[in-house]
Amino acid sequence: MGKKEREEQARKDAIEEEIRRVKLPRGIQTLGILDARLGGSRSRVRCLDGKTRVCRIPGRLKRRLWVREGDIVLIEPWELNPEDRGDILFKYSKAQVQLLKRKGYLEKLDEFDEF
């Protein structure tokens, strides 16, 4: 087995491992689509519960979590102002998004594409 074949196999194994460990929303957490980056680790996110929130990336994740417009993210609304604010906890990869669609977690996603 050559070096390229080993690298290809390692890449496939990493994707399979990533798919097995998909974080799902628990409790008050919800999924959302990142609309715009506002600066200062803040972003505007359209959540699947029908609300638009200004969400921030917590300090413990600032250097590990890089997001762009159009990413699917896991949001936890704040206790103090849950209608308008929240924290971004996790960003889903393409393979994870496909798995979420197959399992039915992103059914409302088609409604958001209209506007």
Backbone torsions as a table, in degrees:
resi	resn	phi	psi	omega
1	MET	NA	123.5	-178.3
2	GLY	-79.9	175.2	-177.9
3	LYS	-64.2	-42.1	-179.3
4	LYS	-64.5	-40.0	179.4
5	GLU	-64.9	-39.5	178.0
6	ARG	-65.5	-41.2	178.6
7	GLU	-64.0	-41.2	178.5
8	GLU	-63.0	-43.2	179.0
9	GLN	-65.5	-40.0	178.6
10	ALA	-64.1	-39.1	178.4
11	ARG	-64.5	-43.4	178.3
12	LYS	-63.7	-41.9	178.9
13	ASP	-63.7	-38.0	179.3
14	ALA	-65.2	-39.8	178.9
15	ILE	-66.0	-43.3	178.7
16	GLU	-63.0	-41.1	178.8
17	GLU	-64.5	-39.7	179.9
18	GLU	-63.7	-39.8	-179.4
19	ILE	-68.7	-37.8	-179.3
20	ARG	-64.2	-29.2	-174.3
21	ARG	-111.0	60.3	178.8
22	VAL	-86.9	125.5	176.3
23	LYS	-75.3	131.1	178.4
24	LEU	-110.2	152.3	179.4
25	PRO	-64.7	134.5	177.7
26	ARG	-123.0	141.6	175.6
27	GLY	62.3	-119.9	-177.0
28	ILE	-89.5	-0.8	179.8
29	GLN	-66.9	151.0	178.9
30	THR	-144.0	164.5	176.6
31	LEU	-94.0	154.5	179.0
32	GLY	-155.9	167.5	177.9
33	ILE	-112.4	127.7	-179.7
34	LEU	-72.3	117.7	-178.5
35	ASP	-85.7	-53.3	-175.1
36	ALA	-150.1	146.1	173.1
37	ARG	-91.8	130.6	-174.6
38	LEU	-103.1	-11.5	-178.6
39	GLY	98.5	156.7	179.8
40	GLY	65.1	37.8	-178.6
41	SER	60.5	24.0	177.4
42	ARG	-112.2	148.7	-179.7
43	SER	-145.4	155.2	173.4
44	ARG	-97.1	126.1	-174.8
45	VAL	-125.4	130.5	172.1
46	ARG	-89.8	112.6	-177.3
47	CYS	-87.6	154.8	-178.5
48	LEU	-74.1	-6.8	174.8
49	ASP	-87.5	7.4	173.8
50	GLY	95.1	1.7	-177.6
51	LYS	-109.7	151.1	173.1
52	THR	-106.2	125.0	-176.1
53	ARG	-121.8	150.4	168.8
54	VAL	-92.3	114.1	-174.4
55	CYS	-115.4	150.2	178.7
56	ARG	-119.0	159.5	173.7
57	ILE	-95.0	119.5	-178.5
58	PRO	-60.3	155.8	-176.6
59	GLY	-56.1	-35.9	-178.0
60	ARG	-69.2	-17.4	-179.1
61	LEU	-110.3	-2.5	-171.2
62	LYS	-54.3	-44.3	-175.9
63	ARG	-88.0	-12.8	-178.5
64	ARG	-99.3	-22.7	-173.0
65	LEU	-111.6	107.8	178.8
66	TRP	-109.6	122.8	-176.9
67	VAL	-120.3	154.3	176.0
68	ARG	-132.6	166.7	178.2
69	GLU	-61.9	137.2	179.7
70	GLY	93.6	-6.9	178.7
71	ASP	-71.8	147.0	173.4
72	ILE	-91.8	125.6	-175.4
73	VAL	-129.8	160.3	175.3
74	LEU	-99.1	126.2	-174.1
75	ILE	-115.5	140.3	169.6
76	GLU	-119.5	111.8	179.3
77	PRO	-62.7	149.2	178.1
78	TRP	-70.9	155.0	176.3
79	GLU	-72.4	-37.3	-174.1
80	LEU	-72.4	-46.2	-176.5
81	ASN	-135.7	71.4	-171.9
82	PRO	-69.8	-18.3	-178.6
83	GLU	-76.9	-29.6	-171.6
84	ASP	-115.1	-22.6	-171.2
85	ARG	-127.3	157.3	177.3
86	GLY	-170.7	175.7	177.4
87	ASP	-115.9	141.9	174.3
88	ILE	-89.1	120.5	-175.9
89	LEU	-100.9	-30.6	-171.2
90	PHE	-158.8	144.5	174.7
91	LYS	-113.4	131.7	-178.4
92	TYR	-88.7	140.7	175.3
93	SER	-80.8	173.6	-179.5
94	LYS	-60.9	-43.2	-179.6
95	ALA	-64.6	-39.0	179.3
96	GLN	-68.3	-36.8	178.2
97	VAL	-63.6	-42.2	177.9
98	GLN	-61.1	-40.1	178.3
99	LEU	-66.0	-40.9	177.9
100	LEU	-63.1	-38.2	177.6
101	LYS	-64.6	-43.0	179.5
102	ARG	-64.0	-36.1	-179.1
103	LYS	-81.7	-8.8	174.7
104	GLY	94.3	8.7	179.8
105	TYR	-76.2	-21.0	-176.7
106	LEU	-112.2	36.8	-179.7
107	GLU	-66.5	-35.4	-178.4
108	LYS	-77.3	-5.1	-177.8
109	LEU	-63.1	-33.7	-179.7
110	ASP	-64.9	-32.9	178.8
111	GLU	-66.7	-33.1	-178.3
112	PHE	-73.6	-27.6	-178.6
113	ASP	-67.9	-18.3	-176.8
114	GLU	-69.8	-36.2	-179.3
115	PHE	-116.6	NA	NA
